[in-house]
């Protein structure tokens, strides 16, 4: 009898070892569909809401520390994290479970439903709930829509029409920001009776750059025009985190690839290295082909690079949503973030 019990214990132990060693797609699933959770462990910086279960997925917005999110589906595994599909502020996406706290345990907690606010055409609305960030005004009522411009937090806009809903059910209004018309997420609009805001002034460097654009000459030795010619061939190519080929570029991977193909120069993929190459160029002396660097975009400090093409424009690998695209380096988003320029 004792030997049978011992044998059973051994078999049970072996079974437990086999089960525990079997890899699982998702471990430590703490939240069920319908649970609410609180953003935590971010040192006050908030967690990125992404459009996929991975660190390379596009960032939709940043959910502030302490904010509540509602779990909308089953957890998934990716890039070493457990990811939860959640809803927050009218937007849906994925957040890493490592930055969620509270709720869970299988206890379903009903989150307060976020309804699209009702605004009539002609109403004044204020940009709010963005955590101080600018609100993106898009060409279509979708988070995939092209960004036409930015309205700072607190700006007062006029409602032109809506609401309309995207495929995920998020509400959007057509708005006008002092001549800039497009779509804005209803989650970041609140009613106000304040006067409409004037669009904020462009950076001081814009005027000299624009005046100089008509007189711009190719960079010394034709290097600049060669850079522009090659770079423009890849407009529309996809963005891929850490990518450095036509199948997918990130920002510094794009500049590295273009420099190699146009000039035969091998430059590092690292932003910190690229910003120290060649010759420093001032904002008023930009020529086509110069590398232009930006800070405080998706993260603090030096964080983005593009290739100047003249007329205040750059070609760059923007994001998963835009791919390689042409942008105005002195607009309301990029202008204040201009950091440096280098000529290879």
TIDOTI-130204 format. One record per atom (N, C-alpha, C): y, x, z. Coordinates in steps of 0.2 Angstrom, whole numbers, plus 2048, in hexadecimal, padded with zeros to 3 digits. Atoms other than C-alpha are relative to their C-alpha. Layout:
TIDOTI-130204
YXZ/...
//
This chain:
TIDOTI-130204
7FA804800/800800800/806804800/7FA7FC7FF/80C80E805/8018047F9/7FF7FD807/8088177F4/8037FC7FB/7FD804805/80C8087EA/8077FF801/7F98007FE/81C8067F3/8048067FE/7FD7FA802/8208187F0/8018017F8/800800808/81C8167DD/8057FC7FE/7FB805802/8278077DC/807803801/7FA7FD7FE/8358107E4/8028067FB/7FF7FB805/83381F7D8/8027FD7F9/7FE803806/8338137C9/8077FD800/7FA803800/84280A7CF/806805800/7FC7FA800/84B81B7D2/8018027F9/8007FE807/8478207C0/8047FB7FC/7FC806804/84D80F7B9/807801801/7F98007FF/85D8117C2/8048067FD/7FD7FA803/8608237BB/8007FE7F9/7FF801807/85C81D7AA/8057FB7FE/7FA805801/86880E7AB/807804801/7F97FD7FF/8768197B2/8028057FB/7FE7FB805/8748267A5/8017FD7F9/7FF804806/875819797/8087FF7FF/7F8801801/88781A78F/8017F97FF/7FD807801/89180A78F/8068017FC/7FA800804/89F806783/8067FF805/7FA8017FB/8AA801792/7FD800807/8027FF7F9/8A88067A4/8057FD805/7FB8027FB/8B07FF7B4/8047FA7FD/7FB806802/8B67EE7AC/8027FC806/7FE8037FA/8C07E77BA/8047FA7FE/7FD806801/8C97D97B1/7FD7FC7FB/803805804/8C37C97A9/8057FD7FC/7FB804804/8CB7BE79C/8047FB804/7FC8057FC/8D97B47A4/803804806/7FD7FC7FA/8DC7C17B2/8078027FF/7FA7FC800/8ED7C87B6/800806803/8007F97FD/8F07DA7B9/808802800/7F97FD7FF/9007E47BE/8008077FE/7FF7F9803/9067F47B5/801804806/7FF7FC7FA/9048027C2/7FE8077FD/8027F9801/9018157C3/8048047FA/7FC7FD805/90F8197B6/806804802/7FA7FD7FE/91B8217C1/8077FD7FE/7FA804801/9288147BD/8018007F8/7FE7FF807/9278187AA/7FD7FA7FC/802806804/91D8087A5/7FA8037FC/8067FF804/90D80779A/8017FE7F9/7FF801807/90D807787/7FB7FA7FE/804806803/9067F677F/7FF8027F9/8027FD807/8FD7FC76F/7FD7FA7FC/804805804/8F67F2761/7F98027FE/8077FE801/8E57FA762/7FE803807/8037FD7FA/8D980176F/7FF807800/8007F9801/8DE81376E/807803801/7FA7FC7FF/8EB820771/8048017FA/7FD7FF806/8EF82175F/8037F97FD/7FD807802/8F380E75D/807800801/7F9801800/904809759/8037FD807/7FD8027FA/910806768/8047FA7FF/7FC806802/9167F4768/806800805/7FA8007FB/9217F5778/7FD804806/8027FD7F9/9217FD78A/8007FA805/8008057FB/91C7F1798/802804806/7FD7FC7FA/9267F67A8/7FB800806/8037FF7FA/91E7FC7B8/8017FA804/8008067FC/9197ED7C3/8007F97FC/801806804/9197E07B5/7F97FE7FF/807803800/90B7D47B4/7FE7FF7F8/803801807/9007D37A4/7FA7FB801/805804800/8F37C67A0/7FA8027FB/8057FD804/8E27CC79A/7FD7FA7FB/802805805/8DD7C378A/7FA8007FC/8067FF803/8CD7CA785/7FB805803/8057FB7FD/8BE7D6788/803807800/7FE7F9800/8C17E878C/7FD8047FB/8037FB805/8BE7F6780/801807802/7FF7F97FE/8BC808781/8038047FA/7FD7FC805/8C6815777/804806803/7FD7FA7FE/8CC827779/800801808/8017FF7F9/8C582878B/8037FB805/7FD8067FC/8CE818791/7FC7FA7FF/802807801/8C8807794/8077FC7FF/7FA803802/8D57FC78B/7FF7F8801/8008077FF/8D97EA78F/8057FC7FB/7FC804804/8E07DD782/8047FC805/7FC8047FC/8EF7D578B/8067FD7FD/7FA803802/8FE7CA789/806802804/7FA7FF7FC/90F7CE78F/8077FF7FC/7FA802803/9207C778B/8007FE7F9/801803807/91A7BE77B/7FD8057FC/8037FB805/9127CE774/7F9801803/8077FE7FE/8FF7D2774/7FE8077FE/8037F9802/8F67E3773/7FC802805/8057FD7FC/8EC7EF77D/804805805/7FD7FB7FB/8F07F978D/7FA803803/8067FD7FD/8E5806795/7FF7FE808/8018037F9/8DD8007A5/802804806/7FE7FB7FB/8E18107AE/8077FE803/7F98017FE/8F38097AF/8017F8802/8008077FD/8EE7F77B6/7FE800807/8028017F9/8ED7F27C8/8017F9802/7FF8077FE/8EB7E27D1/7FC7FB7FC/804805804/8E17D27CC/7F9803800/8077FE801/8D07D57C5/7FB7FD805/8058027FB/8C07D47CF/7FD7F97FE/803806802/8BB7C57C4/8047FA802/7FD8067FE/8C77BA7CC/8067FE7FB/7FB802805/8D17B07BF/8067FE803/7FA8027FE/8E37AF7C2/8047FE7FA/7FD803805/8ED7A47B7/8078037FF/7F97FD801/8FD7AD7B0/8047FB7FE/7FC805803/90C7A37AD/8018017F9/800800807/90D79E79B/8078027FE/7FA7FE803/91B7A6791/8017FC7FA/7FE804805/92379A786/8068037FB/7FA7FD804/92E79E777/8067FC802/7FA8047FE/94079977C/8027FC7FA/7FD805805/94878B772/8078027FF/7F97FF802/958791769/8017FC7FA/7FE803806/96178775C/8048057FC/7FB7FC804/96A78F74D/807800802/7F97FF7FE/97B795752/800802807/8007FF7F9/976798764/801808801/7FF7F97FF/97B7A976C/7FA802805/8067FD7FC/96C7B3774/801807801/7FF7F97FE/96C7C377D/7FA804801/8067FC800/9607D177C/7FE802807/8027FF7F8/9577D278D/7F8802800/8077FE7FF/9467D8794/7FD8057FC/8037FA804/9457E878A/800806804/7FF7FA7FC/9477F3799/8058057FE/7FA7FC802/9577FA792/7FF8037F9/8017FE807/9507FE781/8037FC7FB/7FD804806/9577F8770/7FA7FB7FE/805805803/94F7E8768/8008027F9/8017FF807/9487EB757/8017FA7FC/7FF806804/94E7DF74A/7FC8017F9/8057FF806/9417DD73C/8017FC7FA/7FF803807/9407D872A/7FC7F9800/804806800/9327CB72E/7FE7FE807/8028027FA/92C7C173D/7F9803802/8067FC7FE/91F7CE742/801807803/7FF7F97FE/91D7DE74C/7FE8057FB/8027FC805/9177E573C/8068007FB/7FA800804/9287E1734/804806800/7FC7FA801/9337EF72D/8067FF805/7FA8007FB/9417F373A/8068017FC/7FA800803/9527EF733/805803804/7FB7FD7FB/95C7F5742/7FE7FE807/8018007F8/95E7F5755/8067FC803/7FB8037FC/9677EA761/7FF802807/8017FD7F9/96B7F2772/7FF7FB805/8008047FA/9667EA782/8067FD802/7FA8037FE/9737DD787/8047FD7FA/7FC802806/9797DA775/7FF7F97FF/800807801/97D7C8771/8007FF7F8/802801807/9767C2760/8017F87FF/7FF807802/9787B2756/7F97FE7FD/806803802/9687A7753/8027FD7F9/7FF803807/9677A3740/7FA7FB7FF/805805801/95679A741/7FA802804/8067FF7FD/945798748/7FF7FB806/8057FA800/93A799752/7FB8007FB/806800804/92C79F747/7FB804804/8067FD7FC/91B7A674D/7FC8047FB/8057FC804/9117B5747/7F97FE801/808801800/8FE7B6745/7FE800807/8038007F9/8FC7B9758/8047FB804/7FD8057FC/9077AB75D/807802803/7FA7FE7FD/9167B5762/8067FD7FD/7FA804803/9277AC760/8068057FD/7FB7FC803/9357B3755/8067FC7FE/7FA804802/9477AE751/8048057FB/7FB7FC805/9527B3742/807800803/7FA7FE7FD/9617BB749/8058047FC/7FB7FB803/9727C3744/803804805/7FC7FB7FC/9797D274C/8058037FD/7FA7FE804/98A7D4745/7FF8027F9/8027FE807/9847D4733/7F98027FF/8077FE801/9737DA736/7FB7FA802/804806800/9677CC733/7F9802800/8087FF800/9547CC737/7FD7FC805/8048047FB/9477C6743/7FF804806/8017FD7F9/9467C9756/7FB7FC804/8058037FC/9387C6762/8047FC805/7FD8047FC/93C7B776C/7FF802807/8017FE7F9/9357BF77C/806804802/7FA7FC7FE/9457CA77C/8077FD7FF/7FA803801/9527BD77A/8017FB805/7FF8057FB/95A7B2787/8077FD7FE/7FA804802/9687A5785/806803804/7FA7FE7FD/97A7AA789/8067FC7FC/7FA803803/98B7A3786/8068057FF/7FC7FB801/9937B4784/8028017F9/7FE7FF807/99C7B9774/7FB8057FD/8057FB804/9927C2766/802807801/7FF7F87FF/9917D5767/8028037F9/7FF7FC806/9987E075A/7FB806800/8057FB800/98C7ED754/803807802/7FD7FA7FD/98E7FE75D/8018057FB/7FE7FB805/99680C754/7FB8057FE/8057FB802/98C81874A/802807803/7FF7F97FD/98A82A751/8068037FC/7FB7FD804/99983574D/7FE8047FB/8027FC806/98F840742/7FF7FD7FA/802804806/98C832736/8058017FB/7FB800805/99D83372D/8008077FD/8007FA803/99D84672A/7FA8017FB/8067FF804/98B845724/8007FC7FA/800805806/98E836718/8058037FB/7FC7FD805/99D83F711/7FD8067FC/8027FA803/99484F70E/7FA7FE7FB/806801804/985846706/8018007F9/7FE800807/98E8446F5/8008077FE/7FF7F9802/9918576F5/7FA805802/8057FC7FE/98085D6FB/7FD8037FA/8037FB805/97886B6F2/7F9801802/8077FE7FD/9658706F2/801806804/8007FA7FB/96187C700/7FF8067FC/8007FA803/96188E6FC/7F98017FD/8077FF803/9538936EF/7FD7FA7FE/804806802/94F8816EB/7FB7FE805/8058027FB/9448806FB/8017F9802/7FE8077FE/94D870700/7FE7FB7FB/801805805/94B8666F0/7F88007FF/808800801/93886C6EF/7FD7FC806/8028047FA/936865701/8007F97FF/7FE807801/93E8556FC/7FB7FD7FB/804803805/9348536EC/7F97FF802/8078007FE/9238566F4/8007FA805/8018057FA/92784B704/8017F97FD/7FF807802/92D83C6FA/7FA7FD7FC/806803803/91C83B6F1/7FB7FD805/8058027FB/914836701/8037FA804/7FD8067FD/920827706/7FA7FA7FF/805805800/91481970B/7F9802802/8067FE7FD/906824711/7FF7FE807/8018027F9/8FE81F721/802805806/7FF7FC7FA/903825732/7F9801804/8067FF7FC/8F482D73C/802805805/7FF7FC7FB/8F683574D/7FD8077FF/8027F9801/8F484874B/7FE8027F9/8017FF807/8F2846738/8048047FC/7FC7FB803/8F785372C/7FE8007F8/802800806/8F184D71B/8027F97FD/7FE806803/8F583F70E/7FC7FA803/8048067FE/8E7834716/8037FE807/7FD8027FA/8F2834726/804805803/7FC7FB7FD/90183D72D/8037FE807/7FB8027FA/90A83E73E/8068047FE/7F97FE803/91C84473D/8008087FF/8007F9802/91985773F/7FA8027FC/8057FF805/909856735/8037FF7F9/7FD801806/91384F727/8058067FE/7FC7FA801/92085D728/7FC8067FE/8047FA801/91386A729/7FD8007F9/803801806/90A86371A/8058027FA/7FC800806/91986270F/803807800/7FE7F9800/91F874714/7FB8047FC/8067FC803/90E87B70F/8007FF7F8/800801808/90E8726FE/8068017FC/7FA7FE804/9208746F9/802807800/7FD7F97FF/924885700/7FA805801/8057FB7FF/91388D703/800803807/7FF7FE7FA/91888F715/7FB7FD805/8048027FA/90C88D724/8047FF806/7FC8017FA/915885732/7FC7FC805/8048037FB/90E87F742/8007F8800/8008077FF/90986D746/8047FE806/7FC8027FA/91286E756/8077FF7FF/7F9801800/923867758/804806803/7FC7FB7FC/929874764/8008067FC/8007FA805/924882757/8057FE7FA/7FC802806/92C879748/808800802/7F98007FE/93D877751/803807801/7FE7F97FF/93E88A753/8008047F9/8017FD806/93A88E741/8078007FB/7FB800805/946893733/807801803/7F97FF7FD/959892736/8037F9802/7FC8067FD/963886741/8057FD7FB/7FB804804/96D879738/8047FB804/7FD8067FC/97B86E73F/8007FA7FC/800806803/97C85C73C/8047FF7FA/7FB800806/98B85E730/7FE8047FA/8027FB805/98286B726/7F97FE7FD/807801802/972862722/8008007F8/802800807/96A865710/7F97FD7FF/807803801/95B85C708/7FB806801/8067FC7FF/94B86470E/800803807/7FF7FE7F9/952868720/7FB7FC804/8048047FB/94686372E/8057FE805/7FC8037FB/94F85773A/7FC7FE806/8048017FA/94985574C/8047FB804/7FE8057FC/94B847758/7FD800807/8028007F9/94984576B/8007F9803/8008077FC/945836777/7FE7FA7FB/802806804/93C82B76A/7FA7FD804/8068037FC/92A826770/7FF803806/8017FC7F9/92B83377E/806804801/7FA7FC7FE/93883D787/8008077FD/8007FA803/93E84D77F/7FF8007F9/8017FF807/93B85476E/7FA7FC7FE/805805801/930847766/7FF7FE7F8/800802807/933845753/8038057FB/7FD7FC805/93684E743/8007FD7F9/800803807/93A849731/8038057FB/7FD7FB806/941851720/8067FC7FE/7F9803802/95384E71C/8008007F8/800801807/95584770A/8067FF7FD/7FA801802/967845709/8037F9801/7FD8077FF/97483770B/7FE7FD807/8018027F9/97083671E/7F97FD801/806803800/95E83271A/7FA805801/8067FB7FF/94D83A71F/7FA7FC7FE/807802801/93B83871A/7FC802805/8047FE7FA/92F838728/7FA7FB801/8068047FE/91E83272F/8027FC806/7FC8047FB/92682473A/7FB7FE806/8048037FB/91881B743/7FA7FD7FC/806803803/907812740/8027FA7FC/7FE806804/91180373A/8048017FA/7FC7FE806/91D80C72E/7FC8057FB/8027FA804/91381B728/8058047FE/7FB7FC802/91D82771E/8067FC7FD/7FB804802/92E81F71B/807804800/7FA7FD800/940823718/8057FC805/7FB8037FB/94D81F726/807804800/7F97FD7FF/95F822729/800803807/8007FC7FA/961830736/8067FF804/7FA8017FC/97282A73C/8007F8802/8008077FE/96D81773F/800800808/7FF8017F9/96E810750/7FA802805/8067FD7FC/95C816755/8008077FF/8017F9800/95B82774E/806804801/7FA7FC7FF/96D82D74F/801803807/7FF7FD7F9/96E82E762/7FB805802/8067FC7FE/95D837762/8008067FC/8007FA804/962845756/800806805/8017FB7FB/95D85575E/8028077FC/7FE7F9803/95E864751/7FD7FF7F9/8027FF807/95B86973F/7FE8077FE/8027F9802/952878737/7FF8017F9/8017FF807/95287F726/7FB8067FF/8057FB801/942888720/8018057FB/
//
